């Protein structure tokens, strides 16, 4: 199920829970969850859905882990972010 489908079925879906979950947790809770949509979302899209998005867990995920969960993961948005953008999204981010 894609993020948009989840949101359509549950307009009150709290994306915070998704943002805080590891990729393996997401897969375990929903074997049909299409993680590709989540991975394709830009940081700005994620923060628009949730201004309290905690980027730290996302940053801790290795590229190998991301690739394993989504071979089509588009890392370009993540790579384009400046350190100041990362810090703005999470002042406690340990860079």
C-alpha positions in Angstrom: 0.0 0.0 0.0 1.4 3.4 -0.9 1.6 6.3 1.4 -1.0 8.1 -0.6 -3.3 5.1 -0.3 -2.7 4.9 3.4 -3.5 8.6 3.7 -6.7 8.2 1.6 -7.9 5.4 3.8 -6.9 7.2 7.0 -6.9 11.0 6.6 -5.7 11.3 10.2 -2.7 9.1 9.6 0.1 10.4 11.7 3.2 10.3 9.6 5.3 10.9 12.7 5.0 7.2 13.6 6.2 6.2 10.1 9.1 8.6 10.3 10.2 7.2 13.6 10.0 3.6 12.5 12.9 1.8 11.0 12.5 0.4 7.5 12.5 -3.2 9.0 9.8 -2.1 11.5 7.7 -0.7 8.7 8.0 -3.9 6.7 7.2 -6.1 9.7 4.0 -4.1 10.5 2.8 -4.0 6.9 4.2 -6.5 4.4 2.2 -4.7 1.8 3.5 -1.3 2.6 5.1 0.2 -0.5 8.2 1.7 1.0 9.2 3.1 -2.4 6.8 6.0 -2.0 8.2 6.8 1.4 11.8 6.7 0.1 10.9 8.8 -2.9 9.5 11.6 -0.8 11.8 14.5 -0.5 12.8 15.8 2.9 10.7 18.9 2.3 7.6 16.7 1.5 8.2 14.7 4.7 8.6 17.8 6.8 5.5 19.4 5.2 3.5 16.3 6.4 5.2 16.5 9.7 7.1 19.6 11.0 8.4 17.5 13.8 9.9 14.8 11.6 13.0 13.4 13.3 15.6 12.9 10.7 18.1 11.3 13.0 16.8 7.7 12.5 16.7 8.2 8.8 20.3 9.4 8.9 21.4 6.4 10.9 20.1 4.0 8.2 22.9 2.8 6.1 22.7 3.0 2.3 22.9 -0.8 2.2 19.8 -1.1 4.5 17.9 1.4 2.4 18.8 -0.3 -0.9 17.8 -3.7 0.6 14.4 -2.3 1.5 13.9 -0.4 -1.7 16.2 -1.0 -4.7 14.7 2.1 -6.3 15.4 4.4 -3.4 16.2 7.8 -4.8 18.9 9.3 -2.5 19.3 12.4 -4.6 17.2 14.6 -2.4 18.9 13.4 0.7 22.4 14.1 -0.9 21.4 17.6 -2.0 20.6 18.7 1.5 23.1 21.0 3.0 24.3 20.5 6.6 22.3 23.6 7.6 19.1 22.1 6.1 19.8 18.9 8.0 20.4 20.8 11.2 17.2 22.9 10.7 15.2 19.7 10.4 16.8 18.3 13.5 18.9 20.6 15.8 20.0 17.5 17.7 21.3 15.7 14.7 24.8 14.3 15.4 26.7 15.1 12.3 
